[in-house]
Amino acid sequence: MKKYIVGISAALIMVFGAYTAYGAEDSLDIEKVAIKAIQYSTEVKAKASAADLTLDRYGKDLHVTNAWSASSVIYAPLNAQYQIDLSYGDLQITESSVRLSAYQHYITMLKNKYKVELQQKFVDKLTIENEDAENKLKSGGISEYDAGMIAANLAKERITLKKYQRSYDADVINLNKVMGEPVLNKYANFIDQNIKPSATLRPLEDYIQAGLASRYEVTSAESSLEVTKVRQAIEAPDKSQSMPLDYYQATTQYDLAQGQNEIAKARIQVELDLTSGYSELESRLRTWENTKILLESAQSDYDLVKQNYDLGRAGKDELITAEKDYMEAQIQVKNAELDAWLFQMKMELASGIGPGISQ
C-alpha cells in the first residue's frame, strides 16, 4: 500500500525550499510558475483540506496498541491507511494536473514571446531600410513607388507586431492569474533554457512498468483488494456461521473477483494510456526533427534570394517573402520543441501517480 502522506510531506519540503531560493526576483521560470500555481489553486486547497480531514478521522486508528480484537489490531490500521492514502493520492493527482496546466500556460507564453522577438527584429530592420529609403528618395536615388512599398511593408509588419504583442501581454496576464499574482505584474526575463526535450527517448516498457507500479488507479485498486482480504479473514468465523456456507463462500469469492477485476482493468487502462501517449510523443519528436530540416531549407532559400537581390536579380517582394518564410520556419521549430518537451512531462507524470495522458 502506498504511503502518500510521506511523499506529500517530502514534496512540500522540496517545493517550499525551492521557492524560497528564488527570492524576490523579477524573472520567472516554468517550475516557479508551477509551484506558485499549486500554492494558489483553490482545487488543491480543497483537496488538501479533505486529505487533512481524512487524516484527522482515521489517524487514531493507525497505531492501535491496547485493543484485543483482530478487527481493531489488524483491520482498523490497514483500512485507516487505505483511506488516508486514497485522499492524499487524490491530492497529488490534483497537484499534478495543476502543474501540467501551469506548464501549458508558460509554454503558450513562450511561443508568443518568441514570435514577438523575431517580429521585433524584422520591424527594426525594416525601419532602418525605410529611413534609408526616405533619404534616397530625397536625393533621387530611389523611386517614389519603391519607397512607398518599403513604407507600406513596414506599416504592415508593425501591425503584425502589435497583434503578437497583444497575445503575449494576455499570456503574461494569464500567468499572473494562475499564480495568484497582480495581473499587471511584469517580468524582466522568462527563463527557457531548461525547456529542452530529452535527447534520448526512454523505452515504452520503462514507462509502462513505472506506471503499473505507481499510477493511482492501480495502487488504489490493489490496496482495496488487500483491505477486502483482511476484512473477510476477520469476519469469516462469524459470517460463516450466520449464513448458509454456500452463500457465504459465493459472496466472498465474488468480492475477491471484483477486486481482482478492478486491478486488471486499471492495469490495462494504464498500459493503453501510456502506449497511446508514447506514440504521440514519438510523433511530437519527429515533428520537431522535421521542422529543423525545413528550417535549413528556408534558410538556404533566403540566402539565395538575398544574394540575387544584392545582384539585382530579385525584387524586394521576393526578399521579404523569403525572409518571412525563414522567420516562420524558426517559429515552427521553437513551437515543436516546446510541444515535445511538454508531452515528455505529461508522460513522466502519467508513468508516476498520474494523471494519465487521456485524463
Order of alpha helices (4+ residues) and beta strands (2+ residues): alpha-beta-alpha-alpha-alpha-alpha-beta-alpha-alpha-alpha-alpha
